[in-house]
Amino acid sequence: MQPTLTIWPDMGIYNGPSYATERHSHFYSQLVIGAREPVRLIGRDGVERKFEVAYIPSGVSHQTVRSDDEFALVLLDPIQCSHGLWNEVVLAKMHPAKEVAHRLTKEDLRQLRSRVTGSDQRVRDDVLTIMHRYRQHANTAALDTRISRAVESLQQTSENLPLSLAAAEAGLSTDRFRHLFSEQTGISFSGYRLWQKTRQAILALEEHTQFGDAAHRAGFSDQAHFNRVFRRAFGLRPAELFKNGFRVNFFL
């Protein structure tokens, strides 16, 4: 199967052969779904655990173990998609993920497995419809309008939006804005900005741009900086993930 990465503004789906990663913790939340076999992940304690459907919240350290199976990685924007998702499930200390297969209905699990193998525009809407049913609405207040505007600015601009400018536009001091952004979204402003820059670099790579050029177009200081951020997001360097006929679909 040809490995495919499909990117939307608030979601990404990798579908293809399983691969091993270094230990990493990414900016987005993630669902990992094995095609036929359980997914194997290693947590901070070094113990390998198996999951039918693994939910990895933003910032949780983990390592993926390669198998002969295929899997799907569903990358969920921590603000737009996974805010309030399975909040009542406590992640055990040093564990890499939460097992959530038993929390999905059989029909939702069947539909999820089916839809994540697609790469068309409707896949995002179908997956979000399923995820929406498992968000804890009682615990999910609307974002402060000042923060939601900053999120929109980060998603829409290809420029490197400075923290000081975002704070000024929100009418807040830099420290207050930084604290409020993290409190409201569960992710730091700098972390979310790096994820948006990584998306821009992937878009450039889809256009067959060289890695160094893609890094500069997305606002990274150099290719080495892009490599470090990409490895944190995916557990691999860009060159490792984009080899062997890797296909990218990008929906703006």
C-alpha positions in Angstrom: 0.0 0.0 0.0 1.3 3.4 -0.9 1.8 5.5 2.2 -0.4 8.6 2.1 -0.6 11.8 4.3 -3.8 13.9 3.9 -3.7 17.3 5.5 -6.6 19.6 6.3 -6.3 22.9 8.3 -7.3 21.1 11.5 -6.6 17.4 10.9 -4.2 15.1 9.2 -4.4 11.4 8.4 -1.4 9.1 7.7 -2.5 5.8 6.2 0.0 3.1 5.2 2.6 0.6 6.5 3.4 0.7 10.2 6.8 2.4 11.0 9.0 2.6 14.1 9.7 6.0 15.6 12.0 7.6 18.2 10.4 8.8 21.4 8.5 12.0 20.7 5.6 14.1 22.0 3.6 16.0 19.4 1.6 19.2 19.4 -1.6 17.6 18.2 -3.7 14.9 19.7 -3.6 11.6 17.9 -5.7 8.4 17.2 -3.7 5.3 16.2 -5.7 2.5 14.6 -4.2 -0.8 13.4 -5.7 -2.3 10.3 -5.7 -5.9 11.5 -3.4 -6.1 14.5 -3.1 -4.1 17.7 -0.9 -1.1 17.7 2.2 -1.3 19.9 3.4 1.7 21.8 6.1 2.3 24.4 5.7 4.9 27.2 8.2 6.8 29.3 8.6 3.7 31.5 10.0 1.7 28.6 7.1 -0.8 28.7 5.5 -1.9 25.4 1.7 -1.9 25.4 -0.9 -3.0 22.8 -3.9 -0.9 21.8 -6.8 -1.5 19.4 -7.5 2.2 19.1 -5.0 4.4 21.0 -5.8 8.0 21.9 -2.6 10.0 22.5 -3.3 13.5 24.0 -1.1 16.5 23.1 2.3 16.5 24.7 2.4 12.8 25.8 5.7 11.1 25.3 5.6 7.8 23.3 7.4 5.6 20.8 5.8 3.5 18.0 6.9 -0.1 17.4 6.9 -1.2 13.8 4.8 -4.3 12.8 4.0 -6.0 9.5 0.5 -4.5 9.6 -0.7 -1.2 8.2 -2.1 1.5 10.5 -3.8 4.9 10.4 -2.6 7.9 12.4 -5.3 10.5 12.8 -3.7 13.9 13.8 -6.3 16.0 15.6 -5.8 19.7 16.1 -5.8 20.0 19.9 -8.0 23.2 19.8 -10.3 22.7 16.8 -10.9 18.9 17.0 -9.9 17.2 20.3 -10.6 19.9 22.9 -12.8 18.1 25.5 -12.3 14.7 23.8 -12.4 11.8 26.4 -11.5 14.2 29.2 -12.8 11.9 31.8 -10.3 9.1 30.9 -7.2 9.5 33.1 -3.9 8.6 31.4 -1.9 6.3 33.7 1.5 7.7 34.8 4.1 7.2 32.0 1.7 5.3 29.8 1.8 6.3 26.1 -1.9 6.4 25.3 -5.5 5.7 26.3 -7.3 2.7 25.0 -10.6 4.0 23.6 -11.9 1.2 21.4 -14.3 0.1 24.1 -15.6 3.6 24.4 -16.7 3.7 20.8 -19.9 2.0 19.6 -19.3 -0.9 17.3 -20.9 1.1 14.4 -18.7 4.2 15.1 -15.6 2.0 15.3 -16.5 0.3 12.0 -17.1 3.6 10.3 -13.9 5.1 11.7 -11.8 2.2 10.4 -13.5 2.5 7.0 -13.2 6.3 6.6 -9.6 6.8 7.7 -8.4 4.8 4.7 -9.9 7.5 2.4 -8.2 10.7 1.2 -11.0 12.9 -0.1 -12.4 16.1 1.3 -15.3 14.4 3.0 -13.1 12.2 5.2 -12.4 15.0 7.6 -16.1 15.8 8.1 -17.0 12.1 8.6 -14.3 11.6 11.2 -15.2 14.8 13.0 -18.8 13.8 13.1 -17.8 10.6 14.9 -15.4 12.4 17.3 -18.0 15.0 18.1 -20.1 12.4 19.8 -17.4 11.7 22.4 -16.5 15.3 23.3 -17.3 16.2 26.9 -19.6 19.2 26.2 -20.2 19.9 29.9 -16.5 20.5 30.4 -15.8 22.3 27.1 -16.4 26.0 27.4 -16.1 28.2 24.3 -12.7 29.7 23.8 -12.1 33.3 24.9 -12.7 35.4 21.7 -9.3 36.9 22.0 -7.7 33.5 21.9 -10.0 32.2 19.1 -8.9 35.2 17.0 -5.2 34.4 17.6 -5.9 30.8 16.6 -7.5 31.9 13.4 -4.6 34.2 12.7 -2.1 31.4 13.1 -4.1 29.1 10.8 -4.5 31.7 8.1 -1.1 33.3 7.9 2.1 31.9 6.4 4.1 34.5 8.3 5.8 33.8 11.6 3.3 35.6 13.9 5.3 36.9 16.9 3.9 36.3 20.4 4.2 40.1 21.2 2.1 41.0 18.2 -0.6 38.3 19.0 -0.7 39.6 22.6 -1.0 43.3 21.4 -3.8 42.4 19.0 -5.6 40.7 21.9 -5.1 43.7 24.1 -3.1 41.7 26.7 0.4 41.8 28.1 2.7 39.1 26.7 2.8 37.1 29.9 -1.0 37.3 30.4 -1.6 36.3 26.7 0.8 33.4 27.0 -0.8 32.1 30.2 -4.4 32.5 28.8 -3.6 30.8 25.5 -2.2 27.8 27.3 -5.0 27.7 29.9 -7.7 27.9 27.2 -6.2 25.5 24.7 -4.0 23.1 26.6 -1.1 23.8 24.3 1.5 26.7 24.4 1.3 29.5 21.8 4.8 28.6 20.5 3.9 24.9 20.2 0.7 25.6 18.3 2.6 28.1 16.0 5.3 25.4 15.3 2.5 22.9 14.3 1.1 25.5 11.9 4.6 26.1 10.4 5.1 22.4 10.0 1.8 22.2 8.0 3.1 25.0 5.7 6.4 23.1 5.2 4.5 19.9 4.3 2.4 21.9 1.8 5.7 23.1 0.2 7.0 19.6 0.1 3.9 18.5 -1.8 4.9 20.9 -4.5 8.2 19.0 -4.8 10.2 21.7 -3.0 13.6 20.8 -1.5 13.6 20.3 2.3 15.7 23.4 2.9 13.5 25.6 0.7 10.3 24.2 2.3 11.8 25.0 5.8 12.5 28.6 4.8 9.1 29.1 3.1 7.4 28.0 6.3 9.4 30.4 8.5 11.9 28.0 10.0 15.4 29.4 10.6 17.0 26.6 8.7 16.5 22.9 7.6 18.0 21.6 10.9 15.3 23.5 12.8 12.6 22.1 10.6 14.1 18.6 11.0 13.9 18.9 14.8 10.3 20.1 14.9 9.2 17.5 12.3 10.8 14.7 14.3 9.0 15.9 17.4 5.8 15.8 15.5 6.2 12.5 13.7 9.1 10.7 15.4 11.1 10.7 12.1 13.0 13.2 10.0 11.2 14.5 6.9 13.5 12.6 4.6 12.6 9.3 6.4 8.9 9.8 6.1 8.8 11.2 2.5 10.7 8.4 0.9 9.4 5.4 -1.0 6.7 7.1 -3.1 5.1 8.9 -0.1 2.0 10.8 -1.4 0.6 14.0 0.2 -2.9 15.4 -0.3 -3.5 18.9 1.0 -6.9 20.5 1.5 -6.7 24.2 2.4 
